Amino acid sequence: PAYRYGVDGYGQYYGRKFDDVESELARDWERARGSSKLTWDKAKHATRDSWDRVSDAVERAVPGDSDRDGK
């Protein structure tokens, strides 16, 4: 669920950085985690990983620095 949450979160907060929305993601993790026993402190690493993977894929497909991360 944490990886899916990162993909979904990226779509919800498109154009913003993970660090800028982490507090919102943490707040909503309780609802999103379903039956997962992961706390946010554990889930955020997988969530960030999938967020970054989607961000990188979008950036490869869109010319320029679409996520404004300097890469």
C-alpha positions as CSV (number, residue, x, y, z in Angstrom):
1,P,0.0,0.0,0.0
2,A,2.9,2.4,0.6
3,Y,4.1,2.2,-2.9
4,R,0.6,2.7,-4.3
5,Y,0.2,5.6,-2.0
6,G,3.2,7.3,-3.5
7,V,1.9,6.9,-7.0
8,D,-1.5,8.2,-6.0
9,G,0.0,11.0,-4.0
10,Y,2.1,12.2,-6.8
11,G,-1.0,12.5,-9.0
12,Q,-2.9,14.3,-6.2
13,Y,-0.1,16.8,-5.5
14,Y,1.3,17.0,-9.1
15,G,3.8,19.8,-9.4
16,R,4.7,19.8,-5.7
17,K,7.7,18.2,-4.0
18,F,7.4,15.3,-1.7
19,D,9.0,17.2,1.2
20,D,6.4,20.0,0.7
21,V,3.4,17.6,1.1
22,E,4.8,15.0,3.5
23,S,2.7,16.3,6.4
24,E,-0.5,15.9,4.4
25,L,0.6,12.5,3.2
26,A,1.4,11.5,6.8
27,R,-1.9,12.8,8.0
28,D,-3.9,10.8,5.4
29,W,-1.8,7.6,5.7
30,E,-4.1,6.1,8.4
31,R,-7.0,6.1,5.9
32,A,-4.9,5.0,2.9
33,R,-3.0,2.2,4.5
34,G,-5.9,-0.2,4.6
35,S,-4.9,-3.3,6.5
36,S,-1.1,-2.5,6.4
37,K,0.5,-2.5,9.8
38,L,3.2,0.0,8.7
39,T,3.3,3.3,10.6
40,W,4.0,6.4,8.6
41,D,7.6,6.4,9.8
42,K,8.1,3.1,8.0
43,A,5.8,3.6,5.0
44,K,7.2,7.0,4.0
45,H,10.3,5.5,2.6
46,A,8.4,3.3,0.1
47,T,6.0,6.1,-0.6
48,R,8.9,8.5,-1.4
49,D,10.5,5.9,-3.6
50,S,7.4,5.4,-5.7
51,W,6.8,9.2,-5.8
52,D,10.4,9.7,-7.1
53,R,10.0,6.9,-9.7
54,V,6.8,8.5,-11.1
55,S,8.4,11.9,-11.0
56,D,11.4,10.7,-12.9
57,A,9.2,8.9,-15.5
58,V,7.2,12.1,-16.0
59,E,10.3,14.2,-16.4
60,R,11.7,11.8,-19.0
61,A,8.5,12.1,-21.0
62,V,8.0,15.9,-20.6
63,P,10.8,18.2,-21.9
64,G,12.4,20.4,-19.3
65,D,12.4,20.3,-15.5
66,S,8.7,19.5,-15.1
67,D,9.0,18.7,-11.4
68,R,11.4,21.6,-10.7
69,D,13.9,19.5,-8.9
70,G,16.9,20.7,-10.9
71,K,17.4,17.4,-12.7
